């Protein structure tokens, strides 16, 4: 920044909502800003000057929450309007304010089983799974469960504004 720069915070709701009531409760889930399913054709930056570029905000819904102590039993998941689990998120368990980004997709699809081959040892075995499909635009419920206490926030998800897709076709995807 050469001493002339500024800091840009992508989301300050966790700082604004971190009240004495939240810290006394020992846990809390903060407001979640609306998220759009932007599809990046090439996630790499341009080929120009790479020295003075900043990071873009993460692609997805930013989920901030507070934990008052280490060792708490923590679960974090995204549910549809009927309450069905869409995907489980891997929560951080560090005391203080934590952040997880939901990629706006259903749960990961398991990879089909593979036959073992001699090259598996060289390639590191084979791998994980496939990213689940994007969710249908709408409102979802993020649930944080800490030591049996549930905290909920809603998040509005919209489609990529550059796409024009009929709702029926989007649902079939």
TITORVEX-661075 format. One line per 5 residues: number of its first residue (from 1); their letters; for each residue x, y, z of C-alpha. Coordinates in Angstrom, 3 decimals. Example, Ala and Ser with C-alpha at 12.3 -4.5 7.8 and 13.67 -1.06 7.14 Angstrom:
# residues 2
1 = as = 12.300:-4.500:7.800 ~ 13.670:-1.060:7.140
This chain:
# residues 173
1 = xxxxx = 0.000:0.000:0.000 ~ 3.057:2.291:0.175 ~ 1.588:3.831:3.344 ~ -1.377:5.293:1.467 ~ -3.714:2.304:1.417
6 = xxxxx = -6.862:1.315:3.204 ~ -8.204:-1.946:4.580 ~ -11.435:-3.347:3.176 ~ -13.446:-5.690:5.388 ~ -15.734:-7.984:3.394
11 = xxxxx = -18.129:-8.569:6.278 ~ -18.245:-6.830:9.635 ~ -21.549:-8.257:10.865 ~ -19.712:-10.544:13.290 ~ -17.983:-7.535:14.883
16 = xxxxx = -21.217:-5.545:15.009 ~ -23.227:-8.428:16.462 ~ -20.638:-9.649:18.994 ~ -22.486:-8.314:22.026 ~ -22.083:-9.109:25.721
21 = xxxxx = -25.195:-11.318:25.387 ~ -23.441:-13.451:22.763 ~ -20.248:-13.811:24.782 ~ -22.252:-14.623:27.937 ~ -24.230:-17.287:26.032
26 = xxxxx = -20.953:-18.952:25.039 ~ -21.863:-19.247:21.348 ~ -23.659:-17.417:18.571 ~ -24.311:-17.442:14.838 ~ -24.129:-14.072:13.120
31 = xxxxx = -26.195:-12.695:10.220 ~ -25.310:-14.063:6.784 ~ -25.271:-11.760:3.776 ~ -27.063:-12.868:0.594 ~ -24.876:-14.936:-1.719
36 = xxxxx = -24.845:-15.381:-5.502 ~ -23.715:-18.514:-7.338 ~ -21.100:-16.896:-9.547 ~ -19.433:-19.316:-11.943 ~ -15.875:-18.394:-12.726
41 = xxxxx = -14.665:-19.746:-16.064 ~ -11.043:-19.252:-15.068 ~ -10.363:-18.610:-11.376 ~ -6.790:-17.447:-12.028 ~ -6.011:-13.758:-12.219
46 = xxxxx = -5.116:-11.890:-15.370 ~ -1.602:-12.113:-16.713 ~ -0.783:-8.472:-15.962 ~ 0.975:-6.969:-12.972 ~ 0.515:-9.517:-10.174
51 = xxxxx = 2.366:-7.610:-7.458 ~ -0.291:-5.184:-6.245 ~ -3.514:-7.179:-6.465 ~ -5.646:-8.093:-3.477 ~ -7.732:-11.185:-2.865
56 = xxxxx = -11.320:-11.380:-4.010 ~ -13.941:-12.298:-1.424 ~ -14.571:-16.044:-1.193 ~ -17.117:-17.547:-3.591 ~ -20.115:-18.608:-1.512
61 = xxxxx = -21.927:-17.702:1.676 ~ -19.728:-16.429:4.494 ~ -20.788:-17.995:7.808 ~ -19.365:-16.335:10.924 ~ -19.984:-17.681:14.420
66 = xxxxx = -18.688:-17.302:17.952 ~ -17.441:-19.996:20.328 ~ -16.751:-19.113:23.936 ~ -14.534:-22.043:24.852 ~ -12.340:-24.779:23.447
71 = xxxxx = -13.559:-28.363:23.547 ~ -17.203:-27.612:22.753 ~ -19.171:-30.110:20.673 ~ -19.841:-28.201:17.436 ~ -21.865:-29.069:14.328
76 = xxxxx = -22.638:-26.785:11.415 ~ -25.032:-27.548:8.576 ~ -27.142:-26.004:5.829 ~ -30.814:-26.982:5.575 ~ -33.559:-26.297:3.051
81 = xxxxx = -36.918:-24.701:3.937 ~ -38.384:-28.086:4.905 ~ -35.514:-28.719:7.345 ~ -33.729:-31.364:5.246 ~ -29.942:-31.280:5.516
86 = xxxxx = -28.344:-29.994:2.293 ~ -24.737:-30.292:3.435 ~ -22.683:-30.462:6.604 ~ -19.919:-27.888:6.906 ~ -16.662:-28.555:8.719
91 = xxxxx = -16.670:-26.086:11.617 ~ -13.590:-24.602:13.194 ~ -13.532:-25.137:16.956 ~ -11.279:-22.287:18.019 ~ -12.548:-20.014:20.805
96 = xxxxx = -13.554:-16.618:19.430 ~ -15.042:-15.636:16.082 ~ -14.701:-18.288:13.376 ~ -15.497:-18.223:9.666 ~ -16.541:-20.991:7.281
101 = xxxxx = -17.542:-20.484:3.641 ~ -20.392:-22.553:2.185 ~ -19.779:-23.107:-1.535 ~ -23.558:-23.024:-2.281 ~ -23.550:-26.691:-3.253
106 = xxxxx = -25.146:-29.885:-2.044 ~ -22.955:-32.366:-0.193 ~ -19.953:-33.805:-1.994 ~ -20.692:-36.841:-4.164 ~ -18.616:-39.891:-3.238
111 = xxxxx = -16.181:-41.060:-5.873 ~ -16.915:-44.495:-7.342 ~ -14.710:-47.287:-6.012 ~ -11.579:-47.950:-8.036 ~ -9.569:-51.062:-8.595
116 = xxxxx = -6.128:-50.893:-7.036 ~ -3.298:-50.590:-9.518 ~ 0.464:-50.433:-9.362 ~ 0.359:-46.719:-10.176 ~ -1.736:-45.965:-7.064
121 = xxxxx = 1.413:-45.983:-4.960 ~ 3.026:-43.436:-7.266 ~ -0.080:-41.246:-7.600 ~ -1.014:-41.227:-3.937 ~ -4.056:-43.527:-4.207
126 = xxxxx = -6.994:-41.878:-5.950 ~ -9.277:-39.603:-4.739 ~ -11.996:-37.903:-2.775 ~ -15.205:-37.143:-4.479 ~ -16.918:-34.726:-6.773
131 = xxxxx = -18.387:-31.408:-5.757 ~ -22.143:-31.656:-5.343 ~ -24.457:-29.700:-7.634 ~ -25.314:-26.073:-6.934 ~ -28.453:-25.569:-4.859
136 = xxxxx = -31.593:-24.078:-6.362 ~ -31.855:-20.330:-5.697 ~ -33.890:-19.633:-2.580 ~ -33.604:-19.222:1.167 ~ -31.630:-21.697:3.256
141 = xxxxx = -31.175:-22.151:6.985 ~ -27.723:-22.428:8.517 ~ -27.769:-24.238:11.869 ~ -24.969:-24.113:14.401 ~ -25.247:-26.633:17.238
146 = xxxxx = -22.928:-26.059:20.196 ~ -23.146:-28.460:23.137 ~ -26.779:-29.230:22.278 ~ -27.885:-25.579:21.825 ~ -29.037:-24.629:18.310
151 = xxxxx = -28.530:-21.250:16.655 ~ -30.082:-20.471:13.246 ~ -29.678:-17.854:10.539 ~ -31.207:-17.630:7.075 ~ -29.243:-16.976:3.910
156 = xxxxx = -30.716:-15.929:0.567 ~ -29.041:-17.583:-2.417 ~ -29.478:-16.184:-5.919 ~ -28.345:-17.547:-9.263 ~ -25.491:-16.085:-11.256
161 = xxxxx = -26.969:-12.773:-12.514 ~ -25.294:-13.329:-15.881 ~ -27.361:-16.471:-16.548 ~ -30.937:-16.640:-17.760 ~ -32.308:-20.074:-16.904
166 = xxxxx = -35.920:-21.156:-16.530 ~ -36.689:-22.344:-12.961 ~ -37.761:-25.794:-14.230 ~ -34.466:-26.272:-16.096 ~ -32.505:-25.056:-13.065
171 = xxx = -34.260:-27.579:-10.843 ~ -33.458:-30.405:-13.310 ~ -29.763:-29.496:-13.151
